[in-house]
Structures are given as structure tokens and as C-alpha cells.
Amino acid sequence: LGVYNNMSLGLAISAMVALGVNMFAVTANVADAYRNAAGQAVRMGGQFLTPFGHALYGTPLMWVVALAPLAFIFFFSFRMDRMSAASARTTFFAFAAVMGASLSTLLLRYTGGSVVQVFFITAASFGALSLWGYTTSRSLSGMGSFLIMGVIGLLIASIVNLFLASSALQFAISCIGVLIFAGLTAYDTQKIKEMYVYGDYDTEAAGKASIFGALTLYLDFINMFQFLLQLFGMRSSNE
């Protein structure tokens, strides 16, 4: 239960940060919009950007925001064993906040209604898959290597499509991505369950295990959400 509590709190933090950043990044009042050298108000996704929004999405700072979550993942990978449970929890929530800032761009690319709709679709799908992974008597361990190779393949295909800009390839990536992270949700849930059943943890180690499990399922949820949004999200007017 602690795993799901921490994961849910992480998702809530990401959502609040994404909404907060978006609130300060865009404006409906053209008088408050950032203006380029020609004096024209700058728009993105059909919305006027504020000076803050332009700095965040229209300058090299956008790469810092986009890549910062990856830096947290590497930090977790190398430091998790040496962190206390309290430090791990704080780092996870900081990561969730940074991820929220990174995900705020979705509110520019897609309509708010479709983002909410896809979020609930993801939540329902994730819940069903995680429940199945927890309750099934079938071992899912054989799926692990296949799914990890699938994630690597997705990453390579996504990089290639940055140059090809193929809508057909992007559609295929999104479909396969949903299937892979659906599988990972069930697989990771079972793995976390077994970790608790067969592990012998003291209070400190159990706290760290809870955060590690929350991070794993959080990433499964976020990736599934983004791929589903690419498939079913309604683009903003200028997208």
C-alpha cells in the first residue's frame, strides 16, 4: 500500500506543478504576451506565451527542463543504495515536481479536456493491469527481458523519427509503447510484490523499497499516459 500511496502522491505533485507552470507560462491577454524582435506576440499551441513561458519553452532552458528528469533517474540509479529512506522519498518527490514541469508542454500541445480524458483512461488501464499483475498466479518473469528490449527499441525508433518526422512511424511507436508499458505495469507489480513477500527488510530498507517501487510504477504510468495521449489526445489549434 505504501508503494501506491507514494506513487499517487508523486502523480499529484506532477499534475499540480504542470498546471502551475502552465498558468504562469501562457496568457489569454495579448498585452501580457512576450513579443519577438518584430514586436509580434509569440504563440505556442494556440496560446500566447508570457515572458516566463518563452524563457521556458523558447530558449535553451527548454532542454534543461526536458532532460532534468533523466538526470534524476541516473542519480537514483547510482545513489539509491546509499540513501536513507527519508532522502529517497524527498528525491522522488523532487523528481515528480521536475517531471511535472517537463510535462507542462503537453498542456500546450493538447486540449485540456483531452489531457484529462486520457489521464483517466490511463488510470483505469493502469489499475486493471497492476491488479492483474498482483493477483495472477502466472509468473511474469519471462517477460522482463523482452519488455526491456522493447523499451530500448522504442528509444532508438523515437530518435530515428526525430529526423524522419514520419507520422506513420510515430503512430506505430505509440501503439507499441502502450503495449510495452502495459506489460511492464503488470510485470513490475508482480516483481514488487515478490520483493516484499520474499525480502527480509527492516523499517529503513522497507521505506526505500517502497520508494523504489513507487518510482518504477510512476514511470510506467507516465510513459503509458504519454503514448495514449499521442494516440487519442486532441491537438491544440496551432498543432
C-alpha positions in Angstrom: 0.0 0.0 0.0 2.9 2.4 0.7 4.1 1.9 -2.8 0.8 3.1 -4.3 0.5 5.9 -1.8 3.9 7.3 -2.7 3.2 6.8 -6.4 -0.2 8.6 -6.2 1.4 11.5 -4.3 4.1 11.7 -6.9 1.5 11.9 -9.7 -0.4 14.5 -7.7 2.7 16.6 -7.4 3.5 16.3 -11.1 -0.1 17.3 -12.0 -0.1 20.4 -9.7 3.4 21.5 -10.9 2.4 21.1 -14.6 -0.8 23.1 -14.1 1.1 25.8 -12.1 3.8 26.1 -14.7 1.2 26.3 -17.4 -0.7 29.0 -15.5 2.4 31.3 -15.5 3.6 30.3 -19.0 0.5 31.3 -21.0 -1.9 34.2 -21.0 -5.2 35.0 -22.8 -4.3 38.7 -22.7 -2.2 39.7 -25.7 -0.9 42.7 -23.8 0.8 40.4 -21.4 2.4 38.2 -24.1 6.1 38.0 -24.9 7.0 39.8 -28.1 9.7 38.9 -30.5 12.1 41.3 -32.2 9.4 42.2 -34.8 7.1 43.2 -32.0 4.7 40.2 -32.6 3.1 38.4 -29.7 4.6 34.8 -29.5 2.1 32.0 -29.6 2.5 28.2 -29.0 -0.2 25.7 -29.3 -2.7 28.4 -30.0 -1.9 30.3 -26.7 0.1 33.4 -26.1 3.3 32.8 -24.2 4.3 35.1 -21.3 8.0 36.1 -20.9 8.3 33.2 -18.4 6.7 30.9 -20.9 9.0 32.0 -23.7 12.1 31.5 -21.4 10.8 28.0 -20.5 9.8 26.8 -24.0 11.5 29.1 -26.5 15.1 29.2 -25.2 17.8 26.6 -24.5 16.3 26.4 -21.0 13.7 24.1 -22.5 16.4 21.4 -22.9 17.3 21.7 -19.2 13.6 21.2 -18.3 13.2 18.3 -20.7 16.4 16.5 -19.6 16.3 17.2 -15.9 14.0 14.2 -15.1 16.6 11.9 -16.8 19.3 13.4 -14.5 17.2 12.4 -11.5 16.8 8.8 -12.8 20.6 8.5 -13.1 21.0 10.0 -9.7 18.6 7.4 -8.3 20.3 4.6 -10.1 23.7 5.4 -8.6 22.7 6.7 -5.2 19.7 4.6 -4.1 21.7 2.1 -2.1 23.4 4.8 -0.1 20.4 7.0 0.5 18.2 6.9 3.6 14.5 6.3 3.2 13.7 9.9 4.0 16.3 11.2 1.4 14.9 8.7 -1.2 11.4 10.0 -0.6 12.4 13.6 -0.8 14.3 12.9 -4.0 11.4 11.1 -5.5 9.0 14.0 -4.8 11.5 16.5 -6.2 11.8 14.3 -9.3 8.0 14.3 -9.6 8.0 18.1 -9.4 10.6 18.4 -12.1 8.7 15.8 -14.3 5.6 18.0 -13.8 7.4 21.0 -15.2 8.6 18.9 -18.2 5.1 17.5 -18.8 3.6 21.0 -18.8 4.3 21.3 -22.5 1.5 18.7 -23.0 -1.0 21.4 -22.0 0.3 23.5 -24.9 0.2 20.7 -27.5 -3.2 19.1 -26.5 -6.5 20.5 -25.3 -7.1 20.4 -21.5 -10.2 18.2 -21.9 -8.4 15.5 -23.9 -5.5 15.5 -21.4 -7.9 14.9 -18.5 -9.8 12.2 -20.5 -6.6 10.3 -21.4 -5.4 10.6 -17.8 -8.5 8.8 -16.6 -8.2 6.2 -19.3 -4.6 5.6 -18.3 -5.5 5.4 -14.6 -8.2 2.8 -15.3 -5.9 0.8 -17.5 -3.0 1.0 -15.1 -5.2 0.0 -12.2 -6.6 -3.1 -14.0 -3.1 -4.2 -15.2 -1.5 -3.6 -11.8 -4.3 -5.6 -10.1 -3.8 -8.4 -12.6 0.0 -8.4 -12.0 -0.6 -8.6 -8.3 -3.2 -11.3 -8.3 -2.2 -13.6 -11.1 -0.6 -16.9 -10.2 1.3 -17.0 -13.5 4.9 -16.0 -13.3 5.7 -12.9 -15.5 9.4 -13.1 -15.0 9.9 -14.3 -18.6 8.5 -11.0 -19.9 11.2 -8.9 -18.3 14.0 -9.2 -20.8 11.6 -8.9 -23.8 10.0 -5.8 -22.4 13.3 -4.1 -21.6 14.5 -4.8 -25.2 11.2 -3.3 -26.3 11.9 -0.1 -24.4 15.4 0.1 -26.0 13.8 -0.4 -29.4 11.3 2.3 -28.7 14.0 4.7 -27.7 16.0 4.0 -30.9 12.9 4.4 -33.1 12.0 7.6 -31.4 15.4 9.1 -32.0 15.3 8.0 -35.7 11.9 9.6 -36.1 13.2 12.9 -34.8 14.9 13.1 -38.2 12.3 11.3 -40.3 9.3 13.1 -38.8 7.1 10.2 -40.1 3.5 10.3 -38.8 3.1 6.6 -39.6 6.2 5.6 -37.6 5.1 7.8 -34.7 1.7 6.0 -34.7 3.5 2.7 -34.6 5.8 3.8 -31.8 2.8 5.0 -29.8 0.9 1.7 -30.3 3.9 -0.4 -29.4 4.7 1.9 -26.5 1.3 1.4 -24.9 1.6 -2.4 -25.2 5.1 -2.4 -23.7 4.3 -0.2 -20.7 1.1 -2.1 -20.2 3.2 -5.3 -19.9 5.7 -3.5 -17.7 3.0 -2.4 -15.3 1.9 -6.0 -14.7 5.5 -7.3 -14.6 6.7 -4.6 -12.2 3.7 -5.0 -9.9 4.4 -8.7 -9.6 8.2 -8.1 -9.1 7.4 -5.5 -6.3 5.0 -8.0 -4.6 7.6 -10.7 -4.7 10.2 -8.3 -3.3 8.0 -7.7 -0.3 7.0 -11.4 0.1 10.4 -12.9 -0.1 12.5 -10.0 1.2 13.5 -9.6 4.8 13.5 -5.8 5.4 13.9 -3.7 8.4 12.0 -0.4 8.7 14.6 1.6 6.8 15.0 -0.8 4.0 11.3 -1.3 3.6 10.9 2.5 3.3 13.5 2.6 0.5 11.9 -0.4 -1.2 8.6 1.4 -1.1 10.1 4.5 -2.8 11.8 2.4 -5.5 8.6 0.6 -6.2 6.7 3.9 -6.4 9.3 5.3 -8.8 9.1 2.2 -11.0 5.3 2.2 -11.3 5.2 6.0 -11.6 7.4 5.8 -14.7 5.2 3.0 -16.2 2.1 5.2 -15.6 3.7 8.4 -17.1 5.0 6.6 -20.2 1.7 4.8 -20.8 -0.1 8.2 -20.4 2.1 9.9 -22.9 1.8 7.2 -25.5 -2.0 7.1 -25.1 -2.1 10.9 -25.4 -0.3 10.7 -28.7 -2.9 8.3 -29.9 -6.1 9.8 -28.5 -5.3 13.3 -27.4 -6.9 16.2 -29.3 -4.2 18.6 -30.6 -4.4 22.4 -29.8 -5.5 24.7 -32.6 -2.0 25.5 -33.9 -0.6 22.0 -33.5 
